[in-house]
Amino acid sequence: MADHTHALSFGVAASDYDRFRPRYPEAAVRWALGGLRAGQVVDLAAGTGILTRAVLALGHQVVPVEPDPGMRAQLAVSTPGTTALAGTAEALPLPDSAADAVLVGTAYHWFDREPAHAEIARVLRGGGTFAPLWNIRDDSVDWVAELGRIAHFGDNSASLAGNDHPDFGSAFDPIERREFRHHSTLTPDELRGVVRTRSYWLTATTDDQRRVERELTELLNTHPALAGRDTIELPYRTLVLRARRR
């Protein structure tokens, strides 16, 4: 992975990550799979298994691959009967042509692309699908934009998930792109939980964490869309990039 410090910071908060991070809409997962029926799917950088469970629910066999031992342990707890393999996008512990599809949930922006593309192409069968997905907060909503400023949500995933992907390398057909809109319904405390699973929070100093807590509390108490509410709808765009293995 391209940035080990931040990419491997999530394991210490694996339980909260699994509890608070948004799920992927079924329509987005189906489109990512490109019409595949009952196939062998690799969930690369599987984390705690949020995307793994979505793919399992559609009737596929799933092999999760995840570098962080804390995340693998949480995946085993959250997804009974499923064990994640230790590995990275650049060094997959799988044989050639082992998969009908490789999916990546909100993690492709951490990869070292050129070696990752080569490895993904190696484990995919001809005609198989590679599809990174991202859940991206809808910053066109003013309070969501302010939340992002407070909690330093301005990471590189949104920009890298946009127009920064001309292709996945010569082994793949041109990229197709779709967006799916949805939302997570959260209590104010659960929104705080979302913030505490972010890489900025997990690697921040105590003073920075206190600042985030203070400003987030002020936002929750004063913004007209949030103040006094028992639940909050946090809007997302799920972006999917998809390409076939040649």
Residue frames as qw, qx, qy, qz and C-alpha x, y, z in Angstrom:
[[0.000, 0.888, 0.460, 0.000, 0.00, 0.00, 0.00],
 [0.404, 0.658, -0.013, 0.635, 1.19, 3.50, -0.78],
 [0.141, -0.616, 0.328, -0.702, 0.74, 5.03, 2.72],
 [0.577, -0.146, -0.788, 0.160, 1.23, 2.44, 5.46],
 [0.085, 0.013, -0.543, 0.835, 0.96, 4.86, 8.40],
 [0.477, 0.066, 0.136, -0.866, -2.61, 5.94, 7.68],
 [0.682, 0.066, -0.565, -0.459, -3.79, 2.83, 5.84],
 [0.613, -0.088, -0.762, 0.191, -2.85, 0.62, 8.79],
 [0.055, -0.217, 0.458, -0.860, -4.16, 2.97, 11.49],
 [0.618, -0.241, -0.227, -0.713, -7.70, 1.59, 11.46],
 [0.641, -0.073, -0.763, 0.042, -7.09, -1.72, 13.23],
 [0.160, -0.006, -0.643, 0.749, -6.96, -0.11, 16.68],
 [0.413, 0.175, 0.283, -0.848, -10.57, 1.01, 16.14],
 [0.136, 0.007, -0.887, -0.441, -11.76, -2.07, 14.24],
 [0.008, 0.463, 0.857, -0.225, -14.92, -2.65, 16.28],
 [0.144, 0.669, 0.243, -0.688, -16.05, 0.98, 15.95],
 [0.103, 0.340, -0.595, -0.721, -15.09, 0.96, 12.26],
 [0.079, -0.199, -0.940, -0.268, -17.39, -2.01, 11.66],
 [0.003, 0.589, 0.709, -0.387, -20.19, -0.46, 13.69],
 [0.068, 0.747, 0.193, -0.633, -20.15, 3.10, 12.35],
 [0.077, -0.310, 0.568, 0.759, -18.83, 3.07, 8.78],
 [0.641, 0.338, 0.041, -0.688, -21.53, 3.25, 6.07],
 [0.682, 0.118, 0.718, 0.079, -22.72, 0.19, 4.19],
 [0.008, -0.216, 0.603, 0.768, -22.75, -0.13, 0.39],
 [0.667, 0.273, 0.143, -0.679, -26.09, 0.03, -1.45],
 [0.732, 0.088, 0.674, 0.040, -27.08, -3.30, -2.97],
 [0.630, 0.756, 0.171, -0.048, -27.55, -1.68, -6.38],
 [0.096, 0.878, -0.463, -0.069, -23.97, -0.39, -6.30],
 [0.486, -0.389, 0.781, 0.041, -22.55, -3.80, -5.38],
 [0.753, 0.379, 0.538, -0.025, -24.57, -5.54, -8.09],
 [0.501, 0.862, -0.063, -0.045, -23.33, -3.06, -10.69],
 [0.171, -0.766, 0.616, 0.068, -19.75, -3.44, -9.49],
 [0.620, -0.147, 0.770, 0.033, -20.01, -7.19, -10.06],
 [0.229, 0.403, -0.558, -0.688, -21.05, -6.64, -13.67],
 [0.799, 0.106, -0.235, -0.543, -23.86, -9.17, -13.77],
 [0.255, 0.307, -0.905, 0.147, -21.83, -11.96, -12.16],
 [0.813, -0.307, -0.097, -0.485, -23.91, -14.84, -10.78],
 [0.922, -0.363, 0.130, -0.024, -22.67, -17.09, -7.97],
 [0.656, 0.614, -0.318, 0.302, -19.01, -16.31, -8.62],
 [0.753, -0.313, -0.232, 0.530, -15.74, -16.26, -6.74],
 [0.072, 0.921, 0.049, 0.379, -15.14, -12.71, -5.49],
 [0.608, -0.072, -0.354, 0.707, -12.06, -11.27, -3.81],
 [0.207, -0.953, -0.185, -0.125, -12.75, -8.42, -1.37],
 [0.669, 0.250, -0.212, 0.667, -9.38, -6.67, -1.42],
 [0.081, 0.214, -0.371, 0.900, -8.44, -4.54, 1.59],
 [0.405, -0.464, -0.729, -0.298, -11.56, -6.01, 3.14],
 [0.215, -0.467, 0.306, -0.801, -11.27, -4.23, 6.49],
 [0.369, -0.091, 0.743, -0.550, -13.88, -5.55, 8.91],
 [0.178, 0.193, 0.946, 0.190, -15.95, -7.18, 6.17],
 [0.349, 0.495, 0.293, -0.740, -18.56, -4.52, 5.43],
 [0.502, 0.463, -0.431, -0.590, -18.32, -5.12, 1.67],
 [0.098, 0.152, -0.983, -0.040, -17.70, -8.87, 2.16],
 [0.267, 0.308, 0.800, -0.441, -21.09, -9.24, 3.84],
 [0.478, 0.548, 0.031, -0.686, -22.81, -7.28, 1.08],
 [0.403, 0.410, -0.709, -0.407, -21.34, -9.61, -1.56],
 [0.028, -0.005, 0.984, -0.178, -22.14, -12.73, 0.47],
 [0.407, 0.380, 0.534, -0.637, -25.75, -11.58, 0.71],
 [0.561, 0.525, -0.247, -0.590, -25.94, -11.70, -3.09],
 [0.969, 0.082, 0.177, -0.151, -25.02, -15.38, -3.12],
 [0.588, 0.667, -0.432, 0.151, -21.33, -15.23, -4.06],
 [0.858, -0.298, -0.162, 0.385, -18.32, -16.91, -2.50],
 [0.056, 0.958, -0.156, 0.235, -15.97, -14.30, -1.05],
 [0.803, -0.090, -0.225, 0.545, -12.28, -14.39, -0.21],
 [0.143, -0.988, 0.007, -0.048, -11.41, -11.34, 1.91],
 [0.742, 0.161, -0.175, 0.627, -7.80, -10.12, 1.84],
 [0.245, -0.940, -0.053, -0.230, -6.67, -7.61, 4.47],
 [0.545, 0.452, -0.479, 0.518, -3.20, -6.52, 5.74],
 [0.204, -0.523, 0.426, -0.710, -4.21, -5.31, 9.21],
 [0.319, -0.073, -0.930, 0.167, -4.48, -8.10, 11.84],
 [0.164, 0.223, 0.563, -0.779, -6.90, -6.06, 13.96],
 [0.546, 0.266, -0.171, -0.776, -9.26, -5.66, 11.03],
 [0.504, 0.119, -0.822, -0.239, -8.98, -9.36, 10.15],
 [0.108, -0.115, -0.870, 0.466, -9.88, -10.29, 13.72],
 [0.360, 0.296, 0.332, -0.820, -12.94, -8.04, 13.66],
 [0.542, 0.233, -0.514, -0.623, -13.99, -9.46, 10.27],
 [0.345, 0.001, -0.938, 0.034, -13.95, -12.96, 11.76],
 [0.071, 0.268, 0.707, -0.650, -16.21, -11.78, 14.60],
 [0.385, 0.405, 0.104, -0.823, -18.57, -9.78, 12.37],
 [0.672, 0.370, -0.411, -0.493, -18.74, -12.29, 9.53],
 [0.689, -0.287, 0.643, -0.169, -19.07, -15.79, 11.04],
 [0.864, 0.242, 0.435, 0.074, -17.67, -18.57, 8.88],
 [0.572, 0.777, -0.025, 0.262, -15.39, -16.21, 6.93],
 [0.672, -0.543, 0.127, 0.487, -11.64, -15.87, 7.49],
 [0.346, 0.923, -0.140, -0.090, -9.64, -13.10, 5.84],
 [0.871, 0.139, -0.016, 0.470, -6.27, -13.84, 4.28],
 [0.344, -0.772, 0.114, 0.522, -3.27, -11.69, 5.21],
 [0.586, 0.226, 0.459, 0.629, -2.10, -9.83, 2.14],
 [0.026, 0.619, 0.016, -0.785, -1.95, -6.57, 0.23],
 [0.638, 0.702, 0.132, -0.287, -3.03, -5.34, -3.19],
 [0.293, 0.782, -0.532, -0.140, 0.59, -5.49, -4.30],
 [0.142, 0.312, -0.936, 0.076, 1.14, -9.05, -3.03],
 [0.770, -0.123, -0.005, -0.627, -2.02, -11.14, -3.16],
 [0.314, -0.304, 0.889, -0.138, -1.91, -14.58, -1.49],
 [0.765, 0.365, 0.365, -0.384, -3.92, -16.16, -4.33],
 [0.579, -0.016, 0.672, 0.461, -3.12, -18.28, -7.40],
 [0.064, 0.165, -0.464, -0.868, -3.41, -17.08, -10.99],
 [0.419, -0.142, -0.580, -0.684, -6.93, -16.80, -12.45],
 [0.151, -0.174, -0.890, 0.393, -8.56, -17.54, -9.10],
 [0.135, 0.477, 0.504, -0.707, -11.33, -14.94, -9.14],
 [0.271, 0.625, 0.642, 0.351, -14.30, -13.86, -11.23],
 [0.011, -0.889, -0.138, -0.437, -14.24, -10.40, -9.65],
 [0.517, -0.143, -0.402, 0.742, -12.06, -8.27, -7.39],
 [0.165, -0.869, -0.300, -0.356, -13.81, -5.54, -5.41],
 [0.444, 0.026, -0.389, 0.807, -12.24, -2.86, -3.21],
 [0.247, -0.827, -0.487, -0.130, -14.33, -0.91, -0.69],
 [0.150, -0.974, 0.045, -0.164, -13.08, 2.63, 0.00],
 [0.711, -0.553, 0.320, 0.295, -9.42, 1.59, -0.07],
 [0.783, 0.454, 0.209, 0.370, -8.10, 1.73, -3.65],
 [0.146, 0.942, -0.118, 0.278, -6.65, 5.22, -3.03],
 [0.579, -0.702, 0.413, 0.038, -4.14, 3.60, -0.62],
 [0.930, 0.105, 0.291, 0.200, -2.71, 1.27, -3.28],
 [0.195, -0.549, 0.544, 0.603, 0.55, 1.51, -5.16],
 [0.709, 0.452, 0.111, -0.530, -1.33, 1.38, -8.43],
 [0.509, 0.547, -0.597, -0.291, 1.06, -0.15, -10.96],
 [0.111, 0.215, -0.961, 0.131, 2.00, -3.28, -8.96],
 [0.454, 0.187, 0.649, -0.581, -1.56, -3.53, -7.62],
 [0.675, 0.465, -0.118, -0.561, -3.02, -3.52, -11.14],
 [0.418, 0.422, -0.791, -0.148, -0.60, -6.26, -12.17],
 [0.094, -0.075, 0.925, -0.361, -1.51, -8.42, -9.17],
 [0.561, 0.315, 0.426, -0.637, -5.24, -7.92, -9.62],
 [0.634, 0.486, -0.387, -0.461, -4.95, -8.81, -13.31],
 [0.201, 0.344, -0.917, 0.031, -2.99, -11.93, -12.36],
 [0.204, 0.081, 0.887, -0.407, -5.67, -13.30, -10.03],
 [0.579, 0.412, 0.205, -0.673, -8.60, -12.42, -12.30],
 [0.592, 0.237, 0.732, 0.240, -9.88, -14.78, -14.94],
 [0.101, 0.059, 0.483, 0.868, -10.25, -13.43, -18.47],
 [0.279, -0.512, -0.547, -0.601, -13.42, -11.34, -18.63],
 [0.464, -0.527, -0.598, 0.386, -13.43, -10.91, -14.86],
 [0.042, -0.878, -0.206, -0.429, -14.28, -7.59, -13.25],
 [0.468, -0.126, -0.394, 0.781, -12.20, -5.21, -11.16],
 [0.161, -0.758, -0.356, -0.523, -14.26, -2.60, -9.32],
 [0.270, -0.065, -0.505, 0.817, -13.21, -0.15, -6.61],
 [0.251, -0.762, -0.514, -0.305, -16.10, 1.43, -4.67],
 [0.228, 0.088, -0.402, 0.882, -16.10, 4.51, -2.44],
 [0.216, -0.797, -0.563, 0.030, -18.65, 5.85, 0.01],
 [0.314, 0.183, -0.043, 0.930, -18.13, 9.63, -0.24],
 [0.030, -0.610, -0.553, 0.566, -19.98, 12.08, 1.99],
 [0.275, 0.712, 0.470, 0.444, -22.15, 14.53, 0.06],
 [0.377, -0.316, -0.194, 0.849, -20.36, 17.81, 0.80],
 [0.034, -0.414, -0.396, -0.819, -22.94, 19.79, -1.19],
 [0.514, -0.723, -0.443, -0.127, -24.94, 19.71, 2.07],
 [0.073, 0.819, -0.271, 0.501, -23.61, 22.60, 4.16],
 [0.644, -0.636, 0.347, -0.248, -23.42, 20.86, 7.53],
 [0.972, 0.038, 0.135, 0.191, -21.66, 17.87, 5.95],
 [0.543, 0.656, -0.153, 0.501, -19.06, 20.22, 4.48],
 [0.251, -0.783, 0.333, -0.462, -18.57, 21.81, 7.92],
 [0.910, -0.338, 0.229, -0.071, -18.26, 18.36, 9.49],
 [0.876, 0.333, -0.009, 0.349, -15.54, 17.56, 6.97],
 [0.226, 0.770, -0.266, 0.533, -13.66, 20.74, 7.87],
 [0.566, -0.675, 0.308, -0.359, -13.87, 20.05, 11.60],
 [0.891, -0.252, 0.377, -0.024, -12.81, 16.41, 11.40],
 [0.044, -0.622, 0.654, 0.428, -10.30, 16.81, 8.56],
 [0.782, 0.277, 0.551, -0.090, -12.30, 14.60, 6.22],
 [0.464, 0.816, -0.210, -0.273, -10.42, 16.26, 3.36],
 [0.631, -0.315, 0.654, 0.273, -8.43, 13.09, 2.67],
 [0.087, 0.422, -0.608, -0.667, -7.44, 12.07, -0.81],
 [0.369, 0.207, 0.906, 0.027, -10.11, 9.44, -1.40],
 [0.422, 0.725, 0.412, -0.354, -12.70, 11.75, -2.95],
 [0.242, 0.785, -0.348, -0.452, -10.28, 13.31, -5.41],
 [0.110, -0.342, 0.897, 0.258, -8.66, 10.01, -6.28],
 [0.403, 0.331, 0.844, -0.125, -12.10, 8.48, -6.72],
 [0.390, 0.732, 0.167, -0.533, -13.05, 11.14, -9.22],
 [0.693, 0.711, -0.055, -0.109, -11.33, 11.78, -12.51],
 [0.139, -0.766, 0.624, 0.065, -7.86, 10.60, -11.54],
 [0.651, -0.092, 0.752, 0.035, -8.25, 7.16, -13.11],
 [0.425, 0.507, -0.432, -0.613, -7.64, 7.14, -16.87],
 [0.825, 0.135, -0.497, -0.232, -7.34, 3.33, -16.78],
 [0.797, -0.503, 0.315, -0.113, -6.32, 0.32, -14.68],
 [0.340, -0.500, 0.727, 0.325, -3.47, -0.61, -16.99],
 [0.357, 0.356, -0.637, -0.583, -3.12, -2.46, -20.26],
 [0.033, -0.054, -0.998, 0.029, -4.66, -5.69, -18.91],
 [0.182, 0.516, 0.696, -0.465, -8.06, -4.00, -18.50],
 [0.196, 0.638, 0.562, 0.489, -10.74, -2.55, -20.75],
 [0.018, 0.434, -0.061, 0.898, -11.65, 1.15, -20.34],
 [0.050, -0.192, -0.734, 0.650, -13.20, 2.14, -17.04],
 [0.271, -0.598, -0.550, -0.516, -16.97, 2.53, -16.61],
 [0.103, 0.039, -0.508, 0.854, -18.29, 4.76, -13.85],
 [0.379, -0.597, -0.566, -0.424, -21.58, 4.99, -11.91],
 [0.028, -0.224, 0.522, -0.823, -22.80, 6.80, -8.79],
 [0.471, -0.487, -0.715, -0.172, -25.46, 5.69, -6.32],
 [0.140, -0.483, 0.281, -0.817, -26.93, 7.96, -3.64],
 [0.655, -0.439, -0.615, -0.011, -27.92, 6.80, -0.18],
 [0.171, -0.704, 0.314, -0.613, -27.63, 7.82, 3.47],
 [0.475, -0.100, -0.789, 0.377, -26.80, 6.50, 6.93],
 [0.459, -0.730, -0.184, -0.473, -29.19, 7.22, 9.79],
 [0.556, 0.095, -0.568, 0.599, -27.18, 7.98, 12.92],
 [0.430, -0.840, -0.305, 0.130, -27.65, 9.33, 16.41],
 [0.061, 0.948, -0.264, 0.167, -25.41, 12.26, 17.39],
 [0.599, -0.582, 0.548, 0.039, -23.23, 9.86, 19.39],
 [0.843, 0.202, 0.449, 0.216, -22.94, 7.56, 16.38],
 [0.460, 0.860, -0.014, 0.219, -21.84, 10.52, 14.25],
 [0.280, -0.832, 0.473, -0.072, -19.10, 11.09, 16.81],
 [0.812, -0.188, 0.545, 0.093, -18.26, 7.43, 16.38],
 [0.739, 0.617, 0.180, 0.200, -17.86, 7.90, 12.63],
 [0.127, 0.933, -0.286, 0.178, -15.37, 10.70, 13.27],
 [0.523, -0.642, 0.557, -0.068, -13.37, 8.49, 15.63],
 [0.872, 0.086, 0.456, 0.157, -12.84, 5.87, 12.93],
 [0.530, 0.843, -0.053, 0.072, -11.16, 8.30, 10.54],
 [0.816, 0.136, -0.173, 0.535, -7.41, 8.08, 9.92],
 [0.116, 0.664, -0.173, 0.718, -6.94, 11.76, 10.92],
 [0.635, -0.639, 0.105, -0.423, -8.48, 11.14, 14.34],
 [0.974, -0.197, -0.057, 0.097, -6.61, 7.89, 14.89],
 [0.737, 0.170, -0.098, 0.647, -3.23, 9.52, 14.21],
 [0.017, -0.822, -0.029, -0.568, -3.99, 12.94, 15.74],
 [0.234, 0.202, -0.616, 0.725, -2.55, 14.39, 18.94],
 [0.180, -0.514, -0.761, 0.352, -4.69, 14.56, 22.07],
 [0.024, 0.461, 0.129, -0.877, -5.02, 18.34, 21.61],
 [0.244, 0.108, -0.570, -0.777, -6.26, 17.92, 18.04],
 [0.267, -0.330, -0.898, -0.119, -8.75, 15.27, 19.14],
 [0.110, -0.532, -0.573, 0.614, -10.09, 17.61, 21.82],
 [0.128, 0.331, -0.178, -0.918, -10.47, 20.40, 19.26],
 [0.280, -0.095, -0.781, -0.550, -12.45, 18.10, 16.98],
 [0.234, -0.445, -0.839, 0.206, -14.71, 17.01, 19.86],
 [0.046, -0.492, -0.330, 0.804, -15.33, 20.63, 20.90],
 [0.214, 0.278, -0.339, -0.873, -16.15, 21.90, 17.40],
 [0.272, -0.174, -0.875, -0.361, -18.28, 18.85, 16.56],
 [0.142, -0.500, -0.746, 0.416, -20.34, 19.35, 19.72],
 [0.087, 0.463, 0.081, -0.878, -20.88, 23.00, 18.77],
 [0.247, 0.095, -0.646, -0.716, -22.00, 21.98, 15.27],
 [0.260, -0.318, -0.908, -0.080, -24.45, 19.42, 16.64],
 [0.145, -0.542, -0.613, 0.556, -25.87, 21.91, 19.14],
 [0.050, 0.574, 0.050, -0.816, -26.20, 24.94, 16.85],
 [0.069, 0.093, -0.670, -0.733, -26.80, 23.93, 13.22],
 [0.603, 0.089, 0.129, -0.782, -30.53, 24.11, 12.34],
 [0.761, 0.181, -0.518, -0.348, -30.44, 20.72, 10.57],
 [0.572, 0.122, -0.760, 0.283, -28.89, 19.00, 13.61],
 [0.094, -0.255, 0.541, -0.796, -29.81, 20.77, 16.86],
 [0.576, -0.057, 0.444, -0.684, -32.21, 18.83, 19.06],
 [0.788, 0.231, -0.392, -0.414, -32.50, 15.86, 16.70],
 [0.805, -0.328, 0.476, -0.132, -32.43, 12.29, 17.94],
 [0.776, 0.099, 0.516, 0.350, -31.25, 10.98, 14.56],
 [0.102, 0.744, -0.304, -0.586, -29.35, 12.48, 11.64],
 [0.861, 0.415, 0.285, 0.078, -29.26, 11.42, 8.00],
 [0.288, -0.649, 0.472, 0.523, -25.69, 11.56, 6.72],
 [0.765, 0.593, 0.079, -0.239, -25.86, 11.62, 2.90],
 [0.509, -0.395, 0.644, 0.411, -23.42, 9.66, 0.73],
 [0.682, 0.578, -0.281, -0.350, -22.56, 9.16, -2.91],
 [0.772, -0.233, 0.567, 0.171, -21.28, 5.69, -3.65],
 [0.412, 0.722, -0.418, -0.367, -18.94, 5.88, -6.62],
 [0.857, -0.058, 0.503, 0.097, -18.10, 2.70, -8.52],
 [0.282, 0.676, -0.552, -0.399, -15.38, 2.32, -11.14],
 [0.855, 0.030, 0.508, -0.103, -15.54, -0.91, -13.15],
 [0.371, 0.646, -0.552, -0.374, -13.38, -2.53, -15.82],
 [0.987, 0.075, 0.068, -0.124, -13.13, -5.97, -17.42],
 [0.503, -0.503, 0.631, 0.309, -9.98, -8.08, -17.49],
 [0.556, 0.579, -0.393, -0.450, -8.89, -8.54, -21.11]]
